[in-house]
Amino acid sequence: MLFTNIAAYQFTPLTDLKPLRERLAEQCRVWELKGTILLSTEGVNLFVAGKEREIQLLLEALRAIPGLENLQPKVSESVELPFSRMLVRIKKEIIAFGIAGVEPARRTSPKLSAQTLKQWLDEGRPLTLLDTRNDYEVKLGTFQSAQTLGIDHFRQFPAALDTIPKELKKQPVVIFCTGGIRCEKAGPYMEMQGFEHVYQLDGGILKYFEECGSSHYNGECFVFDQRVGVDPSLHETASGQCFVCQAPLSPEDQEDSRYVAGHSCPHCYRTADEQMREVIEARQAAIRRVTTPLPGSVPCDNFRPLQISARHDRQPLLDVLCSVFPQIPQIELQRRCQDGLVLTAEREVAAAARVVRSGERYLQLARAAVEPPVDRDIQVLFEDEALIVVRKPAPLPMHSGGRFDRNTLQHILNLVYAPEKPRPAHRLDANTTGVVVFSRTRHFAGLLQPQFAAGSVQKLYLTKVHGTPLDERFACEAPISVDPGEMGLRAVDDKGLAARTEFRVIDASDNGITLLEARPITGRTNQIRIHLAHLGYPIVGDQVYGRQKIPGTPHTLALGDPPLCLHSWKISFLHPLTCERLHFEAEPPGWSLAEAKASIIS
């Protein structure tokens, strides 16, 4: 069976579009027609296919509408229906252009018949052929010596027109498209821009094929249906189309190994590395967007959490506050309680004399808080459907706490990946740089987290310390306290949790500074910092556990302070979906010694 395909448009004022749309949709359903009819106050544009008798019924129905009496379609045939469904839609324009003052129903440029254009080309008349179609259509074929504009959408035509040499404004220009509809708007617009001799090919390429065949034309004509292309005899060709990049595909393209229907073709195929680079570039742009300015630089109420530890069980709230925040005068903490700035987890005011219990959570309200600035140079190293791996800068807290709520890695990634909320598989101190792994869903977190809990994840750090260890390789197994002490710090505690960190000297300088490789076998809070301080090799820049402890010093350094020389360098684990072992590395920071960096690279 052969199916009849029609393409037609008519610029004419139309009214009562909604009942017209409903009537045409119902008639097309009864007649089993497939395709698209666009209705607008400026006219109608349609591509429809079906049995010949039913197509004639549709044309009769359309010609009964005032203004469409002379509707003339372009007709072709196909062995299959080129459309899978029937759509009747109301649009602002029947061909999107977006330029005010261009009204083809009132006026268009002079039309040039197909026979006349062929005659002019046969005679070698001086003229410019201008293809107004999209770049992917042009790839399938166009007139010999035609000038193209390299556009992806007709809305880009006005800007592309500015690239045409100005001297053409006084010379004959013949514009063409598939069926003529785009030229109905392109022509008047060109005249508005000062082109003096504009002609539009009446009926477009399809009409030219019908009357003149392939004369002066190279290739096929792209059509907007499942046929993709038709030859000068208006028969369907073997060309296909990539529905990712819209490029027309020759039979050879469709045999190419890079062609995967619905996914890629030789024109848009990207290797896995290329795809990853594109994804990462998009994420980096999003990070720059949400951190300019930093989220915490905008005044906002901030609820700072306080978790009650076992050692503060059954103590008055004010005593707990004085213990946890010794740098703040008691009278100031008492004032905060009186002013209703200390709340329960249920957001109820908590009195200073309230007796607290271990495990309870309280909130300190900071009104119109502006958070300290942080380093926003977050680098995405990898992502797929399960994981996100980033290089964290410093200072930058991982999550809300103390003075920080929005200027945190978690909050920034929540903004970038919304509505997803990435889940950290492990944590780094605010002042520690390096690689951090996140799961994208609760499901993948449940598959990944057991590896961290079991200690099967391999982690390697770089750190610069005061002092020179006697041995090239050494370890520390000092147990670490279960609960935090003053200022939330942990310490070596004989009754604490077992912990082991292995170290290797990378470079020892003459000034008593040593670059170490640290491999934590267990994962206790602040483990590397505590173990090195315990061994007498405190980390350079550590104002909390280091050589010069400064009471009341904020845990998070200020932007511009000398860095804490601790870097999460490498990590290795099994992918939660594929079980493939993955390895990630964050480039060593600037504080690492030049000689050491050379030895690391080698």
Solvent accessible surface area in square Angstrom, and as a share of the most:
residue,aa,sasa,rsa
1,M,158,0.71
2,L,102,0.51
3,F,34,0.14
4,T,13,0.07
5,N,6,0.03
6,I,4,0.02
7,A,18,0.14
8,A,6,0.04
9,Y,42,0.16
10,Q,54,0.24
11,F,18,0.07
12,T,15,0.09
13,P,102,0.64
14,L,9,0.04
15,T,108,0.63
16,D,107,0.55
17,L,22,0.11
18,K,130,0.55
19,P,73,0.46
20,L,10,0.05
21,R,74,0.27
22,E,88,0.40
23,R,120,0.44
24,L,1,0.01
25,A,36,0.28
26,E,83,0.37
27,Q,49,0.22
28,C,0,0.00
29,R,157,0.57
30,V,91,0.52
31,W,48,0.17
32,E,118,0.53
33,L,2,0.01
34,K,65,0.28
35,G,2,0.02
36,T,39,0.23
37,I,0,0.00
38,L,35,0.17
39,L,0,0.00
40,S,0,0.00
41,T,93,0.54
42,E,32,0.15
43,G,0,0.00
44,V,0,0.00
45,N,12,0.06
46,L,0,0.00
47,F,63,0.26
48,V,0,0.00
49,A,0,0.00
50,G,1,0.01
51,K,95,0.40
52,E,115,0.52
53,R,162,0.59
54,E,29,0.13
55,I,1,0.00
56,Q,82,0.36
57,L,47,0.23
58,L,0,0.00
59,L,4,0.02
60,E,107,0.48
61,A,24,0.18
62,L,0,0.00
63,R,73,0.27
64,A,83,0.64
65,I,16,0.08
66,P,104,0.65
67,G,30,0.29
68,L,0,0.00
69,E,99,0.44
70,N,118,0.61
71,L,0,0.00
72,Q,132,0.59
73,P,26,0.16
74,K,32,0.14
75,V,76,0.44
76,S,19,0.12
77,E,93,0.42
78,S,7,0.04
79,V,104,0.60
80,E,126,0.57
81,L,52,0.26
82,P,3,0.02
83,F,32,0.13
84,S,88,0.57
85,R,147,0.54
86,M,40,0.18
87,L,43,0.22
88,V,14,0.08
89,R,111,0.41
90,I,73,0.37
91,K,91,0.39
92,K,185,0.79
93,E,34,0.15
94,I,3,0.01
95,I,32,0.16
96,A,34,0.26
97,F,5,0.02
98,G,46,0.44
99,I,55,0.28
100,A,97,0.75
101,G,60,0.57
102,V,11,0.06
103,E,83,0.37
104,P,10,0.06
105,A,45,0.35
106,R,202,0.74
107,R,136,0.50
108,T,37,0.21
109,S,2,0.01
110,P,73,0.46
111,K,99,0.42
112,L,12,0.06
113,S,50,0.32
114,A,2,0.02
115,Q,97,0.43
116,T,44,0.25
117,L,0,0.00
118,K,58,0.25
119,Q,96,0.43
120,W,31,0.11
121,L,34,0.17
122,D,81,0.42
123,E,97,0.44
124,G,57,0.55
125,R,115,0.42
126,P,115,0.72
127,L,36,0.18
128,T,25,0.15
129,L,9,0.04
130,L,1,0.01
131,D,0,0.00
132,T,0,0.00
133,R,1,0.00
134,N,11,0.06
135,D,53,0.27
136,Y,24,0.09
137,E,0,0.00
138,V,24,0.14
139,K,112,0.48
140,L,23,0.11
141,G,8,0.08
142,T,26,0.15
143,F,2,0.01
144,Q,81,0.36
145,S,118,0.76
146,A,19,0.15
147,Q,61,0.27
148,T,58,0.34
149,L,26,0.13
150,G,54,0.52
151,I,4,0.02
152,D,96,0.50
153,H,83,0.37
154,F,7,0.03
155,R,129,0.47
156,Q,77,0.34
157,F,0,0.00
158,P,18,0.11
159,A,72,0.56
160,A,12,0.09
161,L,8,0.04
162,D,96,0.50
163,T,109,0.63
164,I,6,0.03
165,P,60,0.38
166,K,124,0.53
167,E,110,0.49
168,L,20,0.10
169,K,55,0.23
170,K,142,0.60
171,Q,78,0.35
172,P,49,0.31
173,V,3,0.02
174,V,0,0.00
175,I,0,0.00
176,F,0,0.00
177,C,0,0.00
178,T,10,0.06
179,G,14,0.13
180,G,1,0.01
181,I,16,0.08
182,R,14,0.05
183,C,0,0.00
184,E,8,0.03
185,K,2,0.01
186,A,0,0.00
187,G,0,0.00
188,P,11,0.07
189,Y,23,0.09
190,M,0,0.00
191,E,47,0.21
192,M,105,0.47
193,Q,72,0.32
194,G,38,0.37
195,F,11,0.04
196,E,99,0.44
197,H,79,0.35
198,V,4,0.02
199,Y,56,0.21
200,Q,2,0.01
201,L,1,0.01
202,D,62,0.32
203,G,9,0.09
204,G,0,0.00
205,I,0,0.00
206,L,20,0.10
207,K,64,0.27
208,Y,0,0.00
209,F,5,0.02
210,E,95,0.43
211,E,71,0.32
212,C,18,0.10
213,G,22,0.21
214,S,63,0.41
215,S,34,0.22
216,H,48,0.22
217,Y,9,0.03
218,N,85,0.43
219,G,45,0.44
220,E,38,0.17
221,C,0,0.00
222,F,2,0.01
223,V,7,0.04
224,F,86,0.36
225,D,20,0.10
226,Q,102,0.46
227,R,20,0.07
228,V,7,0.04
229,G,0,0.00
230,V,2,0.01
231,D,41,0.21
232,P,30,0.19
233,S,67,0.43
234,L,29,0.15
235,H,116,0.52
236,E,82,0.37
237,T,28,0.16
238,A,71,0.55
239,S,11,0.07
240,G,12,0.12
241,Q,23,0.10
242,C,3,0.02
243,F,146,0.61
244,V,81,0.47
245,C,46,0.28
246,Q,83,0.37
247,A,3,0.02
248,P,8,0.05
249,L,0,0.00
250,S,39,0.25
251,P,63,0.40
252,E,129,0.58
253,D,32,0.17
254,Q,59,0.26
255,E,150,0.67
256,D,41,0.21
257,S,108,0.69
258,R,102,0.37
259,Y,59,0.22
260,V,77,0.44
261,A,72,0.56
262,G,49,0.48
263,H,132,0.59
264,S,16,0.10
265,C,0,0.00
266,P,27,0.17
267,H,87,0.39
268,C,23,0.14
269,Y,90,0.34
270,R,92,0.34
271,T,62,0.36
272,A,81,0.63
273,D,97,0.50
274,E,58,0.26
275,Q,93,0.41
276,M,48,0.21
277,R,133,0.49
278,E,83,0.37
279,V,60,0.35
280,I,32,0.16
281,E,113,0.51
282,A,65,0.50
283,R,54,0.20
284,Q,25,0.11
285,A,37,0.29
286,A,10,0.08
287,I,3,0.02
288,R,146,0.53
289,R,163,0.60
290,V,35,0.20
291,T,0,0.00
292,T,94,0.54
293,P,90,0.56
294,L,8,0.04
295,P,19,0.12
296,G,0,0.00
297,S,50,0.32
298,V,81,0.47
299,P,83,0.52
300,C,58,0.35
301,D,67,0.35
302,N,1,0.01
303,F,62,0.26
304,R,57,0.21
305,P,42,0.27
306,L,13,0.06
307,Q,111,0.49
308,I,4,0.02
309,S,20,0.13
310,A,59,0.45
311,R,99,0.36
312,H,7,0.03
313,D,46,0.24
314,R,154,0.56
315,Q,59,0.26
316,P,52,0.33
317,L,0,0.00
318,L,20,0.10
319,D,73,0.38
320,V,0,0.00
321,L,0,0.00
322,C,37,0.22
323,S,26,0.17
324,V,28,0.16
325,F,38,0.16
326,P,77,0.48
327,Q,87,0.39
328,I,34,0.17
329,P,87,0.55
330,Q,106,0.47
331,I,137,0.70
332,E,46,0.21
333,L,0,0.00
334,Q,68,0.30
335,R,104,0.38
336,R,60,0.22
337,C,6,0.04
338,Q,136,0.61
339,D,76,0.40
340,G,14,0.14
341,L,29,0.14
342,V,1,0.00
343,L,14,0.07
344,T,6,0.04
345,A,47,0.36
346,E,129,0.58
347,R,137,0.50
348,E,112,0.50
349,V,97,0.56
350,A,0,0.00
351,A,63,0.49
352,A,22,0.17
353,A,82,0.63
354,R,95,0.35
355,V,86,0.50
356,V,0,0.00
357,R,104,0.38
358,S,54,0.35
359,G,47,0.45
360,E,54,0.24
361,R,112,0.41
362,Y,3,0.01
363,L,5,0.03
364,Q,18,0.08
365,L,16,0.08
366,A,21,0.16
367,R,156,0.57
368,A,63,0.49
369,A,10,0.08
370,V,87,0.50
371,E,5,0.02
372,P,34,0.22
373,P,78,0.49
374,V,3,0.02
375,D,41,0.21
376,R,99,0.36
377,D,76,0.39
378,I,1,0.01
379,Q,66,0.29
380,V,6,0.04
381,L,57,0.28
382,F,40,0.16
383,E,14,0.06
384,D,36,0.19
385,E,104,0.47
386,A,0,0.00
387,L,0,0.00
388,I,0,0.00
389,V,0,0.00
390,V,0,0.00
391,R,42,0.16
392,K,0,0.00
393,P,5,0.03
394,A,27,0.21
395,P,11,0.07
396,L,0,0.00
397,P,12,0.07
398,M,9,0.04
399,H,86,0.38
400,S,45,0.29
401,G,28,0.27
402,G,44,0.42
403,R,85,0.31
404,F,8,0.03
405,D,42,0.22
406,R,27,0.10
407,N,1,0.00
408,T,1,0.00
409,L,0,0.00
410,Q,33,0.15
411,H,51,0.23
412,I,0,0.00
413,L,0,0.00
414,N,35,0.18
415,L,78,0.39
416,V,16,0.09
417,Y,7,0.03
418,A,68,0.53
419,P,134,0.84
420,E,58,0.26
421,K,133,0.57
422,P,2,0.01
423,R,77,0.28
424,P,29,0.18
425,A,3,0.03
426,H,22,0.10
427,R,142,0.52
428,L,13,0.06
429,D,38,0.20
430,A,18,0.14
431,N,10,0.05
432,T,2,0.01
433,T,17,0.10
434,G,0,0.00
435,V,0,0.00
436,V,0,0.00
437,V,0,0.00
438,F,1,0.00
439,S,1,0.00
440,R,28,0.10
441,T,54,0.31
442,R,179,0.65
443,H,118,0.53
444,F,24,0.10
445,A,16,0.12
446,G,47,0.46
447,L,79,0.40
448,L,0,0.00
449,Q,73,0.32
450,P,75,0.47
451,Q,27,0.12
452,F,33,0.14
453,A,93,0.72
454,A,84,0.65
455,G,44,0.42
456,S,54,0.35
457,V,11,0.06
458,Q,95,0.42
459,K,33,0.14
460,L,16,0.08
461,Y,18,0.07
462,L,0,0.00
463,T,0,0.00
464,K,27,0.12
465,V,0,0.00
466,H,41,0.18
467,G,22,0.21
468,T,73,0.42
469,P,11,0.07
470,L,172,0.85
471,D,85,0.44
472,E,109,0.49
473,R,162,0.59
474,F,38,0.16
475,A,40,0.31
476,C,6,0.03
477,E,108,0.48
478,A,12,0.10
479,P,34,0.21
480,I,1,0.01
481,S,17,0.11
482,V,80,0.46
483,D,64,0.33
484,P,38,0.24
485,G,27,0.26
486,E,95,0.43
487,M,40,0.18
488,G,38,0.37
489,L,46,0.23
490,R,55,0.20
491,A,57,0.44
492,V,50,0.29
493,D,53,0.27
494,D,133,0.69
495,K,185,0.78
496,G,18,0.17
497,L,78,0.39
498,A,74,0.57
499,A,5,0.04
500,R,78,0.28
501,T,0,0.00
502,E,59,0.26
503,F,6,0.02
504,R,65,0.24
505,V,27,0.15
506,I,29,0.15
507,D,31,0.16
508,A,53,0.41
509,S,31,0.20
510,D,159,0.82
511,N,119,0.61
512,G,25,0.24
513,I,29,0.15
514,T,0,0.00
515,L,0,0.00
516,L,0,0.00
517,E,19,0.09
518,A,0,0.00
519,R,86,0.31
520,P,13,0.08
521,I,75,0.38
522,T,39,0.23
523,G,62,0.59
524,R,81,0.30
525,T,68,0.40
526,N,26,0.14
527,Q,7,0.03
528,I,10,0.05
529,R,16,0.06
530,I,6,0.03
531,H,0,0.00
532,L,0,0.00
533,A,34,0.27
534,H,104,0.46
535,L,60,0.30
536,G,48,0.46
537,Y,42,0.16
538,P,13,0.08
539,I,3,0.02
540,V,32,0.19
541,G,25,0.24
542,D,8,0.04
543,Q,57,0.25
544,V,18,0.10
545,Y,19,0.07
546,G,3,0.03
547,R,150,0.55
548,Q,141,0.63
549,K,134,0.57
550,I,91,0.46
551,P,128,0.80
552,G,31,0.30
553,T,21,0.12
554,P,67,0.42
555,H,79,0.35
556,T,15,0.09
557,L,19,0.09
558,A,58,0.45
559,L,89,0.44
560,G,76,0.73
561,D,57,0.30
562,P,98,0.61
563,P,70,0.44
564,L,4,0.02
565,C,3,0.02
566,L,7,0.04
567,H,0,0.00
568,S,5,0.03
569,W,12,0.04
570,K,73,0.31
571,I,3,0.02
572,S,7,0.05
573,F,0,0.00
574,L,68,0.34
575,H,10,0.04
576,P,16,0.10
577,L,89,0.44
578,T,85,0.50
579,C,94,0.56
580,E,105,0.47
581,R,87,0.32
582,L,23,0.12
583,H,132,0.59
584,F,26,0.11
585,E,91,0.41
586,A,1,0.00
587,E,125,0.56
588,P,21,0.13
589,P,13,0.08
590,G,72,0.70
591,W,32,0.11
592,S,6,0.04
593,L,36,0.18
594,A,77,0.60
595,E,107,0.48
596,A,0,0.00
597,K,68,0.29
598,A,61,0.47
599,S,58,0.37
600,I,37,0.19
601,I,148,0.75
602,S,123,0.79
